[in-house]
């Protein structure tokens, strides 16, 4: 289990960076939980359980698990509309804008379990530049913890998965990044450190992450100080 005490700094050589959205770039926990609570009450499902399993996975898979008797595509549209209408308390997380500004535009993208429509709305509302190509719920047939989203993210950037660093905050996402072969950095923003065992490194947030762009096609060096074990 990681503590809040910092360990020695590390430098990670990579070519691309793949960011989860909710819990890494922006905080939309309030919206997510209010939206899933509303949907659960509409569909006769335990709201607490719905909120618990909704984080870090595609809404269509959550809806299918909770109400397998309903049309999951139709339920996806319902929950998507609810979430888009609720943008209260959406905030950009510490260090995000500075980190993105330091990264060349062709070296990073977003890999999220949100739908394309919802992702673009949330990124725009947060003042975060929307990548020309991003991986959303519609981009893959299987969502996190399957490696498919991060494999797709690496492919979009044109790099091998092992050349990419993933920033995640959820257990499903860290498992997906690890299974894809990426180096995984997890923040302790929204989930306990013991649930993030698939990550290579833990940090509190991205505030202390520094970027050095190497000449030519040599890629990047990310410097960070992980939390100690």
HUURZI-V389249 format. One record per helix or strand of 2 or more residues. SS is the DSSP state (hx for helix, st for strand). FROM is the first residue (numbers start at 0). TO is the last residue. Records with the same first field share a line. If there is no record, write none. Layout:
SS=FROM-TO, FROM-TO
//
This chain:
st=5-13, 15-18, 25-26, 90-91, 107-110, 163-167, 182-186, 200-202, 209-212, 219-226
hx=28-42, 46-53, 58-65, 71-84, 95-101, 104-106, 115-124, 136-138, 147-156, 160-162, 170-179, 192-194, 205-207
//
